[in-house]
Amino acid sequence: MPSYAFVLNGERVTVQAPADMPLLWVLRDMLGVTGPKYGCGVGVCRACTSHLDGEEVQPCIVPVADCADRSVTTIEGLADGDTLHPVQRAWLDCDVAQCGFCQPGQIMAAAALLKKTPRPTDADIDRIENVCRCGTYSRIREAIKKASAGSPPAED
C-alpha cells in the first residue's frame, strides 16, 4: 500500500492508504481528526470543509494521493494555540451553533472567504454553499461580518 506524507494542522504526518481513499476517511479513521463531518460523501453539503494549501476543499471527494507533500488544515488547526481564529470567536459571540454538526465546515468556509475577500458583501457571503439543517444562516452572516470588521470594505 502506498504512503502519503503531508502537513496536517502544522504537523507532518504519513499514512498508508489506497491512492483513491477520500481524505475525509484518512482524517477521521486513520488520524483521529473528527472536526470535518461526513454528511453526503459527494461534496455537496460541505460539512467536511477543510483547507488544502489554504484553499477550501471537501475532503469527502479529495483522494489522499492529491494531498501528498501539501498542507491540510481542519477546524482543529484553525486557531493559533489558545487564540481562536476571528471567525471562531465571532461564531461564539454571535451564538451561531445550534446542533453544531455543520459548524466546523461553516467556519472553515467562512475563513476561506475572508482570506480572499476580507470585507465580504452579502452577495459574497451568499456564495458559501454549506448546508445548515438548523437554518442559522442569519447568525452565520452576522458572524462573518463581525469577523471581517477589522478589514477594509469590499467593493460591490
PASEBA-1860 file (N, C-alpha, C; in nm, 3 decimals):
! residues 156
1> MPSYAFVL> 0.086/-0.117/0.000/0.000/0.000/0.000/0.090/0.124/0.000 ~ 0.057/0.225/-0.081/0.141/0.344/-0.088/0.133/0.429/0.039 ~ 0.238/0.508/0.061/0.243/0.601/0.174/0.229/0.743/0.122 ~ 0.163/0.826/0.201/0.145/0.967/0.166/0.182/1.051/0.287 ~ 0.270/1.147/0.265/0.310/1.239/0.371/0.254/1.377/0.337 ~ 0.201/1.441/0.439/0.151/1.577/0.423/0.153/1.645/0.559 ~ 0.132/1.775/0.559/0.126/1.850/0.684/-0.020/1.864/0.722 ~ -0.053/1.820/0.842/-0.190/1.829/0.893/-0.190/1.920/1.015
9> NGERVTVQ> -0.256/2.033/1.002/-0.267/2.128/1.113/-0.130/2.160/1.173 ~ -0.032/2.177/1.083/0.102/2.216/1.126/0.196/2.103/1.161 ~ 0.148/1.979/1.162/0.230/1.863/1.196/0.245/1.772/1.075 ~ 0.365/1.729/1.047/0.387/1.636/0.935/0.336/1.498/0.974 ~ 0.256/1.438/0.886/0.201/1.303/0.909/0.228/1.218/0.785 ~ 0.234/1.089/0.807/0.247/0.993/0.697/0.144/0.884/0.720 ~ 0.072/0.850/0.613/-0.029/0.744/0.622/-0.009/0.646/0.506 ~ -0.047/0.523/0.532/-0.052/0.423/0.426/-0.199/0.401/0.394
17> APADMPLL> -0.232/0.426/0.267/-0.372/0.416/0.227/-0.380/0.398/0.076 ~ -0.490/0.342/0.027/-0.510/0.337/-0.118/-0.513/0.480/-0.174 ~ -0.458/0.500/-0.291/-0.448/0.632/-0.352/-0.583/0.703/-0.364 ~ -0.689/0.626/-0.387/-0.821/0.687/-0.408/-0.904/0.700/-0.280 ~ -0.845/0.665/-0.165/-0.921/0.679/-0.041/-0.948/0.828/-0.015 ~ -1.074/0.864/0.010/-1.105/1.004/0.038/-1.028/1.055/0.162 ~ -0.979/1.176/0.150/-0.907/1.239/0.260/-0.989/1.237/0.389 ~ -1.120/1.251/0.378/-1.205/1.252/0.498/-1.187/1.125/0.579
25> WVLRDMLG> -1.180/1.010/0.513/-1.164/0.884/0.587/-1.025/0.875/0.648 ~ -0.924/0.926/0.578/-0.789/0.929/0.634/-0.788/1.015/0.760 ~ -0.847/1.134/0.750/-0.850/1.224/0.865/-0.923/1.161/0.984 ~ -1.043/1.114/0.961/-1.127/1.065/1.070/-1.085/0.927/1.120 ~ -1.067/0.833/1.028/-1.047/0.694/1.068/-0.902/0.658/1.096 ~ -0.810/0.723/1.028/-0.670/0.688/1.046/-0.596/0.785/1.138 ~ -0.635/0.913/1.135/-0.562/1.014/1.212/-0.641/1.069/1.331 ~ -0.766/1.027/1.347/-0.845/1.067/1.463/-0.888/1.213/1.464
33> VTGPKYGC> -0.892/1.277/1.349/-0.935/1.417/1.337/-1.084/1.416/1.306 ~ -1.166/1.457/1.402/-1.310/1.441/1.387/-1.387/1.570/1.360 ~ -1.318/1.683/1.344/-1.387/1.808/1.314/-1.462/1.803/1.182 ~ -1.395/1.763/1.073/-1.468/1.751/0.946/-1.569/1.637/0.955 ~ -1.692/1.667/0.926/-1.800/1.568/0.941/-1.838/1.507/0.807 ~ -1.883/1.381/0.811/-1.939/1.317/0.693/-2.086/1.355/0.685 ~ -2.123/1.412/0.572/-2.263/1.447/0.553/-2.321/1.377/0.431 ~ -2.259/1.400/0.316/-2.317/1.346/0.192/-2.220/1.257/0.114
41> GVGVCRAC> -2.092/1.278/0.129/-1.994/1.198/0.057/-1.973/1.237/-0.088 ~ -2.039/1.342/-0.133/-2.024/1.385/-0.272/-1.990/1.535/-0.284 ~ -1.950/1.597/-0.174/-1.906/1.736/-0.177/-2.015/1.840/-0.186 ~ -2.138/1.802/-0.161/-2.250/1.896/-0.176/-2.284/1.966/-0.044 ~ -2.294/1.892/0.064/-2.338/1.953/0.191/-2.228/2.036/0.255 ~ -2.103/2.000/0.231/-1.985/2.073/0.275/-1.961/2.066/0.426 ~ -2.018/1.967/0.493/-1.994/1.950/0.638/-1.849/1.917/0.667 ~ -1.778/1.867/0.568/-1.638/1.827/0.587/-1.539/1.936/0.547
49> TSHLDGEE> -1.585/2.054/0.507/-1.498/2.158/0.453/-1.372/2.178/0.536 ~ -1.261/2.176/0.467/-1.129/2.197/0.525/-1.050/2.279/0.424 ~ -0.921/2.300/0.451/-0.836/2.375/0.358/-0.722/2.286/0.311 ~ -0.691/2.295/0.183/-0.576/2.227/0.123/-0.490/2.337/0.063 ~ -0.371/2.355/0.121/-0.283/2.466/0.081/-0.358/2.599/0.087 ~ -0.442/2.616/0.188/-0.514/2.741/0.209/-0.641/2.758/0.130 ~ -0.671/2.666/0.041/-0.793/2.674/-0.039/-0.899/2.581/0.017 ~ -1.023/2.624/0.010/-1.135/2.543/0.058/-1.150/2.417/-0.025
57> VQPCIVPV> -1.164/2.302/0.041/-1.189/2.174/-0.026/-1.289/2.093/0.057 ~ -1.347/1.992/-0.008/-1.434/1.899/0.059/-1.360/1.765/0.064 ~ -1.305/1.728/0.180/-1.226/1.605/0.192/-1.299/1.477/0.156 ~ -1.430/1.479/0.151/-1.504/1.358/0.114/-1.484/1.323/-0.032 ~ -1.438/1.419/-0.113/-1.418/1.392/-0.256/-1.274/1.414/-0.301 ~ -1.184/1.444/-0.207/-1.042/1.463/-0.241/-0.967/1.336/-0.207 ~ -0.906/1.270/-0.306/-0.829/1.149/-0.277/-0.703/1.184/-0.197 ~ -0.664/1.098/-0.106/-0.547/1.123/-0.024/-0.423/1.143/-0.110
65> ADCADRSV> -0.416/1.079/-0.225/-0.299/1.095/-0.313/-0.282/1.240/-0.356 ~ -0.391/1.316/-0.365/-0.383/1.458/-0.403/-0.325/1.545/-0.293 ~ -0.307/1.491/-0.175/-0.259/1.569/-0.060/-0.110/1.551/-0.033 ~ -0.046/1.461/-0.106/0.095/1.433/-0.082/0.178/1.561/-0.092 ~ 0.260/1.583/0.010/0.350/1.698/0.017/0.276/1.832/0.015 ~ 0.155/1.834/0.066/0.076/1.957/0.073/0.037/1.982/0.218 ~ -0.037/2.088/0.240/-0.078/2.125/0.375/-0.231/2.119/0.388 ~ -0.278/2.043/0.486/-0.421/2.027/0.513/-0.451/2.094/0.648
73> TTIEGLAD> -0.553/2.178/0.649/-0.597/2.240/0.774/-0.743/2.206/0.795 ~ -0.773/2.157/0.914/-0.910/2.130/0.954/-0.946/2.229/1.064 ~ -1.067/2.222/1.113/-1.110/2.312/1.221/-1.017/2.302/1.341 ~ -0.960/2.184/1.363/-0.870/2.165/1.477/-0.742/2.248/1.465 ~ -0.705/2.287/1.343/-0.583/2.363/1.323/-0.605/2.509/1.290 ~ -0.729/2.556/1.298/-0.758/2.695/1.260/-0.711/2.795/1.365 ~ -0.728/2.764/1.491/-0.686/2.854/1.599/-0.534/2.861/1.604 ~ -0.484/2.967/1.664/-0.340/2.983/1.686/-0.314/2.953/1.833
81> GDTLHPVQ> -0.291/2.825/1.861/-0.275/2.784/2.001/-0.407/2.803/2.074 ~ -0.404/2.880/2.182/-0.525/2.907/2.259/-0.602/3.028/2.206 ~ -0.549/3.094/2.104/-0.614/3.211/2.047/-0.702/3.169/1.930 ~ -0.831/3.185/1.947/-0.925/3.147/1.842/-0.906/3.232/1.717 ~ -0.932/3.173/1.603/-0.937/3.246/1.477/-1.052/3.347/1.489 ~ -1.043/3.464/1.425/-1.152/3.562/1.435/-1.290/3.505/1.399 ~ -1.295/3.411/1.306/-1.425/3.351/1.269/-1.477/3.265/1.385 ~ -1.390/3.189/1.448/-1.432/3.107/1.563/-1.484/3.197/1.675
89> RAWLDCDV> -1.412/3.306/1.701/-1.453/3.400/1.807/-1.590/3.459/1.774 ~ -1.609/3.500/1.649/-1.736/3.560/1.607/-1.850/3.459/1.616 ~ -1.822/3.332/1.585/-1.924/3.227/1.595/-1.976/3.218/1.738 ~ -1.884/3.225/1.833/-1.924/3.220/1.974/-1.999/3.347/2.014 ~ -1.943/3.462/1.975/-2.005/3.590/2.011/-2.146/3.605/1.955 ~ -2.169/3.548/1.837/-2.300/3.559/1.771/-2.390/3.440/1.798 ~ -2.345/3.347/1.882/-2.424/3.230/1.920/-2.481/3.159/1.798 ~ -2.392/3.128/1.703/-2.434/3.069/1.575/-2.483/2.926/1.590
97> AQCGFCQP> -2.405/2.844/1.657/-2.432/2.700/1.657/-2.560/2.661/1.729 ~ -2.631/2.567/1.670/-2.740/2.500/1.740/-2.697/2.356/1.760 ~ -2.716/2.272/1.660/-2.674/2.132/1.678/-2.522/2.119/1.667 ~ -2.458/2.203/1.588/-2.313/2.203/1.577/-2.255/2.112/1.472 ~ -2.335/2.027/1.409/-2.282/1.930/1.313/-2.212/1.998/1.196 ~ -2.273/2.098/1.138/-2.217/2.162/1.019/-2.118/2.272/1.053 ~ -2.112/2.312/1.178/-2.035/2.432/1.213/-1.887/2.427/1.179 ~ -1.814/2.315/1.198/-1.674/2.316/1.157/-1.658/2.349/1.009
105> GQIMAAAA> -1.740/2.290/0.924/-1.734/2.319/0.782/-1.774/2.462/0.750 ~ -1.876/2.512/0.819/-1.920/2.651/0.800/-1.806/2.747/0.835 ~ -1.742/2.723/0.948/-1.633/2.810/0.994/-1.517/2.806/0.895 ~ -1.483/2.687/0.846/-1.372/2.675/0.751/-1.405/2.745/0.619 ~ -1.530/2.737/0.575/-1.572/2.807/0.453/-1.566/2.958/0.475 ~ -1.610/3.004/0.591/-1.606/3.148/0.620/-1.462/3.198/0.628 ~ -1.374/3.121/0.690/-1.233/3.160/0.699/-1.171/3.170/0.560 ~ -1.205/3.075/0.471/-1.154/3.079/0.333/-1.207/3.202/0.260
113> LLKKTPRP> -1.335/3.233/0.280/-1.394/3.351/0.217/-1.321/3.477/0.264 ~ -1.301/3.490/0.394/-1.238/3.612/0.447/-1.092/3.624/0.405 ~ -1.028/3.514/0.379/-0.890/3.519/0.331/-0.885/3.582/0.192 ~ -0.983/3.547/0.108/-0.989/3.601/-0.029/-1.057/3.737/-0.034 ~ -1.159/3.755/0.050/-1.240/3.876/0.049/-1.255/3.924/0.193 ~ -1.159/4.005/0.240/-1.157/4.042/0.383/-1.282/4.114/0.433 ~ -1.351/4.188/0.347/-1.475/4.255/0.387/-1.583/4.215/0.287 ~ -1.642/4.097/0.303/-1.738/4.048/0.204/-1.871/4.121/0.210
121> TDADIDRI> -1.933/4.129/0.094/-2.069/4.182/0.083/-2.165/4.068/0.116 ~ -2.293/4.100/0.127/-2.393/3.995/0.147/-2.390/3.896/0.031 ~ -2.369/3.946/-0.091/-2.364/3.857/-0.208/-2.244/3.762/-0.198 ~ -2.131/3.811/-0.147/-2.014/3.724/-0.128/-2.047/3.614/-0.027 ~ -2.109/3.651/0.082/-2.144/3.555/0.187/-2.245/3.453/0.134 ~ -2.337/3.499/0.051/-2.439/3.410/-0.004/-2.379/3.304/-0.096 ~ -2.256/3.324/-0.143/-2.191/3.224/-0.229/-2.140/3.104/-0.149 ~ -2.137/3.114/-0.016/-2.100/2.999/0.066/-2.213/2.898/0.053
129> ENVCRCGT> -2.179/2.776/0.012/-2.280/2.676/-0.020/-2.301/2.572/0.089 ~ -2.238/2.588/0.204/-2.252/2.490/0.312/-2.396/2.485/0.360 ~ -2.442/2.363/0.385/-2.580/2.342/0.430/-2.585/2.342/0.582 ~ -2.680/2.416/0.637/-2.706/2.417/0.782/-2.850/2.372/0.800 ~ -2.868/2.252/0.851/-3.004/2.200/0.866/-3.084/2.273/0.974 ~ -3.014/2.339/1.067/-3.084/2.415/1.170/-3.126/2.553/1.119 ~ -3.071/2.596/1.006/-3.111/2.722/0.945/-3.058/2.846/1.016 ~ -2.936/2.840/1.066/-2.881/2.957/1.137/-2.813/3.054/1.042
137> YSRIREAI> -2.857/3.062/0.920/-2.792/3.144/0.818/-2.781/3.291/0.855 ~ -2.882/3.347/0.919/-2.874/3.490/0.955/-2.764/3.512/1.060 ~ -2.748/3.419/1.153/-2.640/3.434/1.252/-2.504/3.405/1.189 ~ -2.500/3.314/1.091/-2.375/3.289/1.018/-2.332/3.417/0.948 ~ -2.424/3.483/0.880/-2.394/3.610/0.812/-2.344/3.713/0.912 ~ -2.412/3.725/1.024/-2.373/3.820/1.128/-2.231/3.790/1.178 ~ -2.200/3.664/1.200/-2.068/3.626/1.250/-1.959/3.656/1.146 ~ -1.986/3.629/1.020/-1.888/3.658/0.916/-1.861/3.807/0.909
145> KKASAGSP> -1.965/3.887/0.917/-1.948/4.033/0.916/-1.870/4.079/1.039 ~ -1.899/4.019/1.155/-1.827/4.055/1.278/-1.679/4.019/1.264 ~ -1.650/3.902/1.209/-1.510/3.859/1.194/-1.436/3.947/1.095 ~ -1.507/4.005/1.001/-1.442/4.088/0.899/-1.433/4.235/0.939 ~ -1.485/4.273/1.052/-1.497/4.413/1.093/-1.367/4.491/1.089 ~ -1.253/4.428/1.112/-1.127/4.500/1.113/-1.061/4.512/0.977 ~ -1.126/4.465/0.872/-1.067/4.466/0.738/-1.124/4.578/0.654 ~ -1.057/4.616/0.545/-1.111/4.720/0.457/-1.238/4.671/0.388
153> PAED> -1.332/4.763/0.359/-1.458/4.721/0.297/-1.438/4.666/0.156 ~ -1.525/4.571/0.120/-1.524/4.515/-0.015/-1.594/4.611/-0.111 ~ -1.557/4.604/-0.238/-1.626/4.685/-0.338/-1.733/4.601/-0.402 ~ -1.852/4.657/-0.418/-1.962/4.583/-0.484/-1.954/4.594/-0.632
END
